[in-house]
Amino acid sequence: MSERLEQVNLTLDSVVKVDVLLRDVWDIPVMEKVFQQRFKGNYPARKTISTEFWIQRRS
């Protein structure tokens, strides 16, 4: 995500909302750890959804 933001002259500090889709709700602690490492306490609003659907990333 950081690389994408840099392409438009933004940083993670610019993020105000994140939607997270997880296949397994047991991955929520992993997601929390990543948020703590990446956002350094300045967390965006977020919505976490458990889903069986898979969305392919665009490159």
C-alpha positions in Angstrom: 0.0 0.0 0.0 2.8 2.4 0.8 4.2 2.1 -2.7 0.8 2.8 -4.3 0.4 5.9 -2.1 3.9 7.2 -3.0 2.9 7.0 -6.7 0.4 9.8 -6.0 2.6 11.7 -3.5 0.8 10.4 -0.3 1.9 8.4 2.7 0.2 6.1 5.2 -0.5 9.2 7.3 -2.9 10.2 4.5 -5.0 7.0 4.9 -8.3 7.7 6.7 -10.2 4.4 6.1 -9.3 0.8 5.3 -11.6 -2.0 4.4 -10.1 -5.4 5.2 -11.5 -8.7 3.8 -10.3 -11.8 5.6 -11.0 -15.4 4.7 -10.3 -16.5 8.3 -11.3 -14.4 11.3 -8.4 -16.0 13.2 -6.2 -13.7 11.1 -7.5 -10.6 12.9 -4.6 -10.6 15.4 -2.1 -10.8 12.5 -3.9 -7.8 10.9 -3.8 -5.9 14.2 0.0 -6.4 14.4 0.5 -5.2 10.9 -1.6 -2.1 11.6 0.5 -1.4 14.7 3.8 -1.7 12.8 2.7 0.2 9.7 0.5 3.0 11.1 2.6 3.7 14.3 -0.5 4.6 16.4 -2.1 6.9 13.9 -4.7 4.3 12.8 -7.3 4.9 10.1 -10.9 4.0 10.5 -11.4 0.4 9.4 -14.0 -2.2 8.6 -13.0 -5.9 8.8 -15.2 -8.4 7.0 -14.9 -12.2 7.0 -15.7 -13.5 3.5 -15.4 -16.7 1.4 -15.1 -14.5 -1.7 -11.7 -13.7 -3.0 -10.9 -10.4 -4.7 -7.9 -10.5 -7.0 -5.5 -7.6 -6.6 -4.9 -5.3 -9.5 -1.3 -4.7 -10.4 
